[in-house]
Amino acid sequence: MNLSTAEEESEQEIHLPADVDWQMLDKSKFFFLGAALFSGVSAMLYPIVLLKTRQQVASQSQVSCIKVGYTIVRHEGLKALYRGFGTSLMGTIPARALYMGALEVTKSNVGTATISLGLPEATASTIANAAAGLSAAMAAQLVWTPVDVVSQRLMVQGGGAAGRGARLGVPDASNCKYINGVDAFRKILRTDGLRGLYRGFGISILTYAPSNAVWWASYSVTQRLVWGGLGSYKFKNYDGSGDIANGVIKPDGKTVMLVQGVSAAMAGGVSALITTPLDTIKTRLQVLDGEENRRRGPTIGQTIRNLVREGGWTACYRGLGPRWVSMSMSATTMITTYEFLKRLSTKNPDVLP
């Protein structure tokens, strides 16, 4: 990939390593290594996701992330930060497989189609990334929504133990008590049926599908902007040494990874800011039992009214801090891991520059 960094495109370019498309991948290696790598990423970020979930179901909007974390560790122990992780991990593997497969297939096909229509490379890349993010999120939610419902029920269980969490507005949100993920799955299925496991599926699609489309499109654009700024800086301060030759910058692997990470973090932060209200509503739909609506669970309207009654419209942004951190860190680790994974999984790595 060549990125122009000045008006004289032929003279000043950044030569990046070639993209690895779907046809170049060893699929078995791609999915096996992907499951291992992303399981590690999930383990690292899980406590932040748990804190975000506890904040979103809290009845007090003033509860800080630090206070919630301190209360959990003090009264429930460090292992409580990983409550529901086993269930989440079991669902992450097939969900990630669906996500990565849909992402790469869509990106490859849409990218080829848009290029054949004569669109500029930058525009074609942005469209392909947006379409890939949209389809990947929709495919993954078929598996992830039931896992999300179960794992989030386990996350909030014990939050009001002995009234300690309740005083901070962090309730034991579910009326049912679950031994583990399998027990939770059975009880939800017995009580609410299949619909209970897919509670919040619609709003999950509304949250994650556009969010992924925006993220991947933003990542494509942001990466070009960052490379453009970096290239302009390097050319402006060029002293005859370094990684510039004949008007072309050939960055090393560390620089490529750094730019990818920075671009991913920027795109993740913007996506978190836009989609947090929908995520808060989705979490409460999936976690709270909704006694006022019997066993059908709370409606979207009831959930919004309860949030506004508890803390005004700003209550919809509960958990923004940990979600911002989680999405930025997740985006950074995900994209660098993902690009590394693709290069590990190429059928013939020798053909890559």
N, C-alpha and C positions, 0 to 999 in steps of 0.2 A: 504494500500500500504506500502510495506517495502522497504526502500532504504538502500543499503549497503554503509558504509562510510569508510571501510578499507578492507584490504586483507582478514582478517578473518571475512567473511560475517556473519557467524553464531553467532559471539560474539558481533559485533557492527552494529546495525541497527537503522534506524529511522522509527518509526511506525506512518504513517500518517492516517488521517481519510479516510474511504472507499470512492471511487469515486461513484458519483450518476449517473447511466446510464439512458437511455431513458425509460426503462420499469418501473423504480422506480418513475417516475414523475407523478404528477397530472397535466395533460396537460392544463386544463382550468385555474388553478391557475398559472401555469408556464407562459402562454402567457399573462394573465391579469397583474400579478405582473411585468412581464418583460417589458410590455409596459409602466407602470408607472415609474419603476426605470430607464429605459434607456431614457425616455423622460426627466427626471431630469438631467441625464448625458449630454444629447445633449444640453440642455439649458445652462449648465455651460460652455461647450466648444465652443458654437456657435461663440462668438466674435473672437476667435482665428482662426476659420475656415474662417470667413469673411475677416480678415486681410490677411490671406494666399491667398485667392482668389483675393483680390485687388492687392496684390503684383504680382501675376502671370499674370494679364492682363495689368500691367503697361508697359509703353513704355520705361521706364528708369530702368536699372538694379541696379542703385545705391540707389534707394528709400528704406529706412530702414523701418522695421516693426513699430518701435516706431514713426517715422515721419508720416507714413500712419495713424496709430491709432490716433495721435494727431490731424491731419488734419480732420479726420472724426468727432471726438468729437467736435472740435472747430467750424467747419462750418456746420455740419449736425446734431449735437446733439448726446447724448448717445443712443437714441433709434435707430439710424442708425446702431449701432453695431448688432442689431437684425433684420435688414431688411431681409425679406424672411424667417424668422424663422417659422412663422405659416405654410407656405407651406412645409418647411423641416420637421416639426414635424408631419404633416399629413402623409407624406410619410415614416417617420421613423418607425411608428408603424407597418404597414404591412410588410415593408422591414425587420425589426428586427424579426418579427414573422417567415417569410420565412427563414431568416438567422439562427435563433436558431433551428428551426425545422430540416432543412437540416443538420446543424452541429451535432446535437445530434443523429439523425438517422444514418448518415454516420459514425460517430465516433464509435457508438455502434456496427454496422454491420461489419465494416472493422476491428475494434479491435477484435471482436470475431473470424473473419475469419483468421486474422494473428496469433492469439494465437493458433488456431486449426492447423495451418501449422507448429507449433513447434518453432516459432520465440521467442527469448527472450522478456521478458516483456517490457524492455526499447525500443527495436527496434519496437515492435508491437505498442507501445504507440505513438512513433514518426510518424510512417507510418499512423496510424489512425488519428492523429491530422492533419497531412498534407492533407490527403484526405478530411477530414471534412472541413477544412478551404477553400479548393478549391471549393468544391460543395456548401458550404454556400454562398461564395462570388458570384458565378455564379447565384444562385437562387435569391439572394437579388437584383442584378443589373437589373432584369426584372422590378422591381418596382422602384428602386432607381435612375436609369438613367434619366427618365422623370422628377422626382422630383428634381434631381440635376441640370438639365438644367434650370428649372423654377426658383429654389431658387437662383442659381448663377447669373441669369439675374437680379434678384431683388437685390442681394448683391452689384453688381457693378453700379446699376442705381443711378445716383446722384453723382458719384465719380468725375465728372468734372464740377459740378455746378459752374456757373459764372466764369469758367476758373481757379478756385482755385486748384481743384484737378489736372487739366491738367498741371499746371505748375510743379507739382510734378510727372508728368507722370502717374497719376492715372485717366484714362479717364472714361467718362460715356460710357462704351464699346458698349452698344447696341443702335442701331438707333431708336428702338421702345421705347415708354414710357408706362410703365405698372402701373395700379392702384393698383393691388394686384395679388396674385398668380393665381386666377381664370382668371383674365383678361390676364395675361401673357400666361397661358395655351391656351386660345382661340386664341390669336393673333399668337402664334407660330404654332398652329395647322392649322389656316387659311392660314398663309403665307407659311409654309414649309411642312405642312402635318405631318403625323405620324413620318416620317423620321426626322423631325426637333426636335421632342421630344426625339428621340433616337440618336441624334447626339453625337458621341463619345462613343457609346455603345461598339464597338469593342475594342477600346483602354482602355475603362473602365474595360472590362474583362481582357485585357492584364495587366492592372495595379493592379487590386484588387484580381483577382484569384490567381496568383502566390504570390502576397504579403501576402495574407491570409494563403496560404499553407506554405510559409516560416515562417510567424509569428507563427502559431500554432506549427509547427515542432520545431522552435527555442525556443518557450516557454517551450515545453516539455523537450528539452535538457537542457536549461538554468536552469529550476527549479531543475532538478536533480543535476546539477553542484553546484547550490547555497546550496541545502540541503547537498550535500556531503561536501562542505567546512565548513558549519555550524556544521555538525556532527563531522568532524575531530577536529574542534576547541573545541567543547564541551568535547569530549572525552580526548583531550590532556590536558585540563585545569580542568578536573573533580576533585572535592575536597570531594566527598562523599555526596554532597547535590544536590538539584535541580531536574530536570525532567528526570534523568537517573535511570533506574532500571534494574538490571540483563543484562547489556549490551545493553539495548534498550532505545532510546530516544522517549518520547511521548510528542511532543510539544503541547503547548496550542493553542487556536484559534487565539490569537493575533499574535503569531509567524508564524502560517500557512499563515495568511493573509498578513503579512509583506513579507514573502518569495515570495508569489504569486505576490504581487505588484512589488517588485524589479525585478523579472524575466520577468514580463510583460513589464515593462518600458524598460529593456534592449532589448527585442525582438522588441518592437515598434520603438526604435531609429534606430536599424539596418535596419528595414523594410523601414522606412522613407528615409534613406540615399540611399537605392537601388532604390526606386520607384519614387522619386520626379521628375526627368525629364519627366517620362511618365505622372505623375499627372499634371504637368505644361502644357504639350501639350494637354491633355484631357480637362483641364479647358478652355484653349483658344479656342479649337474647339467648346465647348459647349456655350461659352459666346459671342465671337466676331461674328459679322454678316457676315464678309467676303465679302465686296462689290466687291473686285476684282474677285470673283467667282460667282457673282450674288446671287441668292437666295439659291443656293445649299450649301452654307457655305464653309469655307476654307477647303482645303484638309490637310492631315497630312504633306505632303511635303511643302506646302505653310506656314503652321504654324511653322515648324522647320526653314525654311529659314527666316521668319520674326523675329523669336527669335534670330537667329544667327546674323542677320543684326543689330538688336537693341543693342545687348550686348555681342556678341560672344557666345561660347558654354556654358559659365558659366550662361548665361541667363536661361538655362534649369533648373537651381537650384534656381530660384526665389521662394521665399516663403519657403525655406528649414527650416529657423529658426522657424517660427510659426508652420510649418507642423511637425517638429521634436518634438516640445513641445506638439502640439496637439495629435500626435500619441502616444507619451510616456504617457501623462496624460490620454488620452482616453483608452489606453491599460491597464494602472494601475487601473483606475476606472471601466473599463469594466470587467476585469477578477475578481476583488474582488466582484463587484456587481453580476456578473454572478454566481460565486461559492456560494455566499450568497443566490441568487435567487433559485438555484437548491436545496439547503438545506431547504429553506422555502417551496418549492413545492413538497417535497417528500410525497408519499402516506402514509408512516409510518415512521416518523422521529425517532421513538424509536429504529429502527433496526440499526441506524448509530452509530458508536463508537464515 
